Amino acid sequence: SHAVIEHVGNRENQKKFILELIRVSRYGVFFTTPNRIHPLEFHTGFPLFHYLPIDITRKIYKKLGKEFYSTEENLNLLFSADLRKILNELKIANYKIESIFWSGFPSNIIVRIYTNIT
């Protein structure tokens, strides 16, 4: 799954999404998401606004004509630490989180969940 988890809504929906990926997988799960730590928010093209508290960020997006991305249902960005916390809450032990770098910053997060190691 590439760049989907940030579009499924709140944290509970993100957990359900991961569990569904695991349920339908045969050997494991591989997914990516933009890294919230990167100074450029790739969906909107705006720099730095996503560093502000989320309620302020959403208001700014709405005022600047990015209403679709101003709701949690359509954009809920993650840090690596958020994914680590979700995976630990789901009691998923065998996973790896990596980063891809662009312009010197971690731009994307890659998550691998190993479900059937032979």
N, C-alpha and C positions, 0 to 999 in steps of 0.2 A: 504494500500500500504506500503510495507516494503522496504526501501532503494532503491527507484526508483528516487525520485525527483532530486537527485544529478547527475543523468545520462541523464536528458532530455535536457541539453544544457544551454543556457544563462538564465538570469533572466526573460526575456519575456516568454520563453518556460516554465520556472518553474511556472510562473503565469498561463499560459494556462493549464498546468497540473493540478493545484489546481482547476481551474474553471471547468475542465472536471470531476474531482473527485466529485465536488459538483453537477454538472449537472446529473450525473448518480446515485447519492446517493438517498436513500429513507429517511433515518433518520439522516444522518450526515456522516462525513468523519473522518477517523483515518489513519494517516500515520506517518512513522518514517524515520529518516535519520541520518547518522553518524554526530556527532557534531565536527565541525572543530576545536573546542578548545581543544579536546583531543590530548595529545602529540604524540600518535601513529596514523598514517593515516592507517585505516584498509584495504583499497583497495590495497595499495602498500606494506604495512608492514614497511614502512619507518617512523622513528620518526623525528619530528620537522621540516622537510623540508617545510611542508605546512604552517608553520608560516611565511615563507619568502614571499616577494611580489610574486604574482601569476605568473608573467612572468618568474621569476627566478625559482620558483618551477617547472613549466612546463619544462624548459630546463634541470633541474636536473633529473626529471623523465625520460625524453627522453634519456639522456646520460646513465642512469642506467638500461636501457632496459624495462622501463614501458611506452613505447610510447603510448599505448592505453589510459592511464590515463593522458597523457600530453596535451590533448586537452579539451577545454571547453565543447565540444559536448559530451564527455564521462565521465568527472568528473568535477563537479562544486559544491564544498563543501559549506555548510552553517553554520553560527552561529545562535543561537536562535534569536539574534537581526535582522538578515537578514530575517528570517521567519516572525517575528513580523512586519517588515517594509513591506514585500510583502502583508501580510494579511491586513494591514491597507491601503495600496495603492489600494487593491481590494475592500475596504470598507466592509470587513468581520468583523462584530462586535462580534459575539458570538463564541469565540474560547478559547482554553486553550493550553498552551505550557508547557511541562514538560521535565525533563531530567532523563535519566538512568545513573547511575554511575558505572564505572569499574576502578579498581585500584586507587580509590580516585578522579577521574576526570569524568566530565560529558561526557559519551561516545556516547550516542544517544539522539536524540531529538524526542519527541512524540508530535504530533499535533492532537488535536481534534477540529473539526469544527461542531458545532451544527446547523443543518439546519432546522430541523422540530421537535421542542420541543412540546411534548403534556403533 
